Amino acid sequence: MRIPSRRRPRATLAMAAAGTLLAPLLSGCWAGAGGTGSGGDSINVLMVNNPQMTELQKLTAAHFTKETGIKVNFTVLPENDVRDKISQDFANQAGQYDVATLSNYEIPIYARNGWLHEMNTYVAKDPAYDEQDVLKPMRQSLTGVDGKLYGQPFYGESSFLMYRKDVFAAKGLTMPAHPTWQQIAGLAARVDGARPGMKGVCLRGLPGWGELMAPLTTVVNTFGGTWFDKSWKARLDSPEFEKATNFYVDLVRAHGESGAAQSGFAECLNDMTQGKVAMWYDATSAAGLLEAANSPVKGKLGYAPAPVVKTGSSGWLYTWAWGIQKASRNPDKAWKFVSWASGKGYEQLVGRTSGWSNVPAGKRASTYTNADYRTSAAAFQEMTREAIEGARPNDPGVQPRPAPGIQFVGIPEFTDLGTKVSQEISAAIAGRQSVASALKTSQALAEKISKEYEGR
């Protein structure tokens, strides 16, 4: 992913939730990092508290530390909090954390600012890591404007539609092989109330540039809208953007989950797991959780590509990846951790200890040729890979874009802009204002960004 060289990002940008896996706040976070950075045979790692990450935390001491002698001090925080802390530490090059979880949104921006350690040198010296096995869209999205790698993916994802096969069968319904959003709206109406307390669909309504705005922006793209045209003119007041937003808000208000305005990834995951919704459009990485051995809906789900209107595909592209701070005093030890946590061996470890459906997939081609994984993830693995490889971050809509990104605009200002716009639209979902009013305010916010970029 390429970020245009326009303005340097503000050092204190609060990086809010970016489109993917959230878990309830953990009670125990970390030990040993202090405020002076790591040293000796230890490194400090700051990471998001999603389920795959917390699984890694449990496995590290008994495997990575035992093999290398390197102790890892983890700080584990919810997504919004971890982004704030990372941006502060890396922007100031404080060196408190050697490694942090960053997404394909931040890494090109951080790399351009000189906040990250390049990884090409390590990859060249570590052929066993097998960089070419990493899926091409992931490699590209973690590359800086200088062509160097600045991150390694822990897992990758796109987005697709998940639905209850048993509920559809009971109602005599069939999910189209390549559904449109209009078809999904019709199906949502027919399965709404199919079982006591069950709603038709779950769509994120929780404010956040990576919460509500992640799925909604993919809907905007396929309806023919865009945040900015190729000349950086703000287009949130365009008929296409308004039509897409009205569609999304109307669908979730009519047939969506209870409390939609406060529902993000975690809430929709719970609703789907507990049988409260019949469909859910969200991250492909959710499928491994829904198909886990202890999931009450294991084996009951079907999967379909992200719904479309005017585009051939509409799924997003996202990865939680590892970045090494440029100011780290232990970059070599940090790389050993990164290569372990993103390597083939770690996937084998998770497959043996937690089951192959829990493997942090979506990043390596070899995962999709592994017989154990293919068997365990048979319901969703092929569609996940197709979605990732079919993602088009540089051309996600029907018109040229001034910056890369499918579910976001790849500029530093988008964290603030996207979050503010999401608050307006979430208020429309809650019934506190109209979509027209929400987009009028949002257009004015986007026009401020336009003035900074137009003509450059």
N, C-alpha and C positions, 0 to 999 in steps of 0.2 A: 504494500500500500504506500502510495506517495502522498506526501503532504506539501502543498504549495508553499514556497518561501515568501510569505507575506509579512506577517508581523510575528515577533517573538512572543510566545505565550506568557501570560502573567504568572509569576513564580508561585503565587498562592492560590492558583485555580483549585477549586474544590471539585474533584472528579467524582461525580455521583454515579449511581448504579448503571452498568453497561450491559444490559441485555442478557444477563443470564444468571447462573445458579446462585440462589440465596438460601441460607438455612437459618434456623433460629439461633439467636445469640448464645454462644457457648459461655459457660460460667468460668472456666479456667482458660486463661489466655497464654501466658508465657512466663519465662523465668530467665534471668541472666543477662539480658541485653544491656540494661542500664542506659546511660546516655553518652557513653564514650566510645561506642563501636566495639566490635569483636576483636579478639586477638588470640594468638597462640593457636591451639588446635580446635577452635570453635568459630562458627559463623552465626550471624543473626539474620533470620528470615522473617519478613513481614508478609502475611498472606491473608486472603479472603477466607471467610469461614464456611465455604460451601462443602457439601458432603465428601467430594473426592479429595479436597485438601485436608480435611480433618482425618480422613483415612490415611493419607500420607504421613501426617503428623504421628499417628499411632505406630506406623511401620518404620519410621526413620531410625530410632535408637537401636532396635534389634537387628537392623539390616545395614543401612548406610553407615552409621557410626561404628558398628561392629566390624565392617569391612574396611573402613578408611581411618578410623580413629578420630574423625572430625565430629565434634559435638555440634548439634544444631539447636539454637535457641529460637523458638518460634514466638512470634506475636500474631495472634489470630483475631481478626476483627470483622464485623459486618461490612458489607461492600461499600456503603457510603463512607463509613469511618476509615476504612483502610485506604481508600483513595485520597482522602484528606491528608492522612499521615504520610503516605508515600510521596505525594506531591510536595509537601513541606520539606521532608528529609532530602529528597533527591534534588529539588530546586536549589536548596541551600548547600548541597553537597556536604551534608553534615557527616556522612559516613556511619551513622548509627546502625544502618541495615546494609548488609552486603547484597542480599537478594530480596526481590519483592515480586509479587504477582501484578503484572500489568497486562493490559489488553492490546489488541491490534489498533485500538484508537490512540492510546497514549504513546506506545513505543516509537513510532516515527517522529512524533513531536518531541519526546524526551531525547531521542537520538540527535535530532537537529540542534538541540540546545546544549549538547555535550554532557548530558547527565548520565549516560549509560556507557558501559564498557562493551566495545565491539567483540563479537564472538567468532569471527572468521578465523582468527589465529588459533583459537582452541579447537575449532572444528577440524582444521587442517592437521592438527597434531593428534587428533583422537578419531581415527578412522572407524573404530568400533562403534562410535555413536551413530554413524551412517546418516549423515545429513540428507542425502538424496532420498532416503526412505520417508522423510517428512513430506507430507502432501504439498504440492506446489503452491496452492492458494495460501497455505499457512506460512510457507517460507517468504512468499512475496509480501504478505501483510506485516511481517516482522522485520522488513528491510528498510534501512534509512535511505535518504535521498542520495547518499554517497555509494549506494549499492552494497553496503555491508550489513551483516546480520547483527541485530541488537536484542533478539529475544529467541527463546525456544519454547514451543507450545507445550503446555501440560495436557490440555485437551482442546479440541476444536469442535465447533458446532455450526449448524445453519438453523433454519426453522422449518417446521412442517406441522401438519394437522394430525392430532391424535384423537381417536374416537372409539366409543364402546361398540365393538362388533356385535355383542350379544343384544344390546339395546336396539341397534339398527335391525338386526335379524327379527327380533320380536315385533317390530313395527313394520316389517316388510320393506325396509329401505336399503338402498345400495349407495355406497360412497363412490362417486365418479373417480376414475383413475387419475384425472387431472382436473380437480374441481375449480370452479370459479367462485368468487366471493358471493355472487348472487345465489348460486346453488347452496352454498354453506348457510346463508341466511334462511333459505327455504327449509333446509334440513333442521336447522336450529329450532324453527317454529314447530316442526313436527315431532321432535324428540323432547321438547320442553314439557315436563310433567310426565314423561314416559314411566317414571317410577316416582314414588312419593318423595318430595323434596328435591327432585332432580331438575336442573335447569338445562337449557339447550347447549350453551357454549360458555367457556371461560376465556375472557380477553383481559389483559392487564389494564387497569385503570388507575393504579397507584402512581402519583407524580414522581417524575424522575426521567432524565434524558435517556437512561437505559432501561427504565421500567416501561411506563406507558408509551413513550415515544419510540421505543424499538419496534414493537409490532405495528404500531400505527404508521410509522414512516414507510414500512414495507407495503402497507395498504395504499398509502399516498402514491408511492412509486408506480404500482401496477394500475392505479386509477388514472395515471398520466400526470400526476403532480410532482412538484419538486420544491425544496426549501428555497433554492436560489437557481436562477438560470445561468447560462455560461458566462454572462457578463456581470454576475453577482447581484442582479436585481432580485429583491425578495419577492417570493411568489406565494406566500401563505394566503393571499386574498384571491388567488386564481380560482376559477370554477372547479378545476380538477381537485385542488387541495381541499376546497370546501365540500365537494361531493364525497370525497373519501372520508373526511372527518365526520360528516353527518351520518354516513353509512355505518362507520365504526361505533359512534355514540348511540345511534338508534338501535343497532343490533345488540349491544351489551345492555342497554336499558330495557329492551323488550324481552330478551331471552338469555341474558347473561347472569352470572353468578350473583348471589346476595352480597351486598357491600362492595360492589365492583369498583367504586372510586377509591377504595383502600386495598384493592387486591393487586399484588404483584406476582412474580414468579412463584414465591413460596406458598402464597395463598391458593393460587390456581393448582399447584402441585398437590396440596392437601385436598382441595375440592375434587380433583380427579381421582386421587387415591381413595377417597372416602365415598365415591359414587354420587357426589353432589352435582356433577355436570356430565353431559354425554359427549361433549367435544371440547378440545382445547387446542388453540393455535399458539405455539411457543417454540422454545429451543429444542433441537433434536437431542441434546444431552439429557433431557428429562426422561427419555424413553428407558434408559438404563435403570433409573430409579423406579419407574412404573413397572418394569419387568423383573425387578429384584425378587429373590426367593421369598421374602417375607411380605411382598406387596399383595394386598387383597384383590388387585385388578390384574395381576400377572396372567397373561394368556387371553385376556378378554379384550385386548385393544387391537385396533387396526391403525394403519398409518398412511397418510396421503401427502403428496407434495403441497408446499405452500400455495394457497389459493391465488388465482390470478384474475385479471380483467383484461388489460391491454398488453401485458408483457408475457413472454414465454415462461418466465420463472419469476419468483419474488422472494425467495428465501434469503435471510441475512447471512453474514459471515462474521464469526466471532471466535476469539480464542483467549483463554486465560493462559498467559505465558510467563516465563521467568525472565526478569531483567536483572543484570548485575550493575550496581551503582558504580559510576566511574571513580568515586572517592573511596571505594572499598579498600581496606588494607589487606584483604585476603582474596583477591580475585581468582587465584588458582584453586583455592579450596572452594570458593563459590562455584566455579565451573564444575568441579567434581560433583557438587550437589545437584546443579542444574542438569548435568548430563545423566546422572542417576535418575532424577525425578522425571525426566522426559524421555528416557531411553526405553529400548525394547525390554530390557530385563525387569524394569519396574512394572510394566504391563503384565509380564509373566508372573511376577510376585503377587499382584492384586488378583489375577485370575486364579492362582492357587489358594490364596487365603480368603478372598471375599467373593469369588465367583466371577466368571467372565463378563457377565452383564454389567458389572461395576467397574470394569476397566476404563480408565480415562482415555477414551477413543477419540476419533475425529482428527488425528494428527499424523498417523503413520500408515503408509500403504500396506506394510506387513501385517498390521492388525486385521485387515480385511481379507487376508489370505490365510489367517490362522484358523485351523479347523475348529478348535475349541470355542473361539470367539464367534465364528460364523454360526455355530450350532446354538450357543447361548443367546446370541443377539439376532437370531434368524428373523424375528418379526420386524426389525427396524434397521439392521446394519447396512443393507444395500441402499436403502432409500436415504439414509444419513450421508453415506459417501457421495451419492449422486447429488444431493443437495449442496454439499460443501464444494464439490468440484464444479458444480454449475453456477455457483455464486459469481456475481459480476460487480465487484466493488467500484470499478471505474466506469461502469455503464449500467446502472441498475434500473433505469426508467425508460422513458420514450424520448428524452431530449439530452443533449450534452450537459455535463455537470462541471462546475468550476473546481471541485475538490472531490476526492474519493470518499467512499463510504456508502453502505446500503441502508443500514438502520441509524446512521449518524452522518453528519457532515464533518469531514476530516480537518477541522480547524480548531484551535484552542478555545475559541469563544463559544463553541457549541455546548460545552458543559453547562454554562450559565444560561444561554439562550434556550437550549432544549429543556432544561429544568423549568424555566419560567413558563414556557409555552405549555409544557405538560401540566402545570398547575392550573392554567386557564382551561384546558380541555378536560381535566379531571373534574373541575367544577361544573362543566357542562354535563358530564356523566352523572354527577351527583344531583343534577337538576337545579343548580344554583344560578345558572345563566344559560343563554343560548349558545349554540356553536358559532353563530354569526358574531356574537359579542366576543367570544373567546378568540376567534381568529382576527377580529379587528385589533384587539390589544396585541395579539401575537405578531401581526404584520408590522405594527409600529416598532416592536422590539427587534424584529429581523431587519428592518430598514436601517437601524443604527449600525448593524454589522455591514450592511451593503455599502454604507458611506465609507467605511474603513477599507473596503476591498475594491470598490469600483475604480476602473481606470488603472489598476496596477498590473 
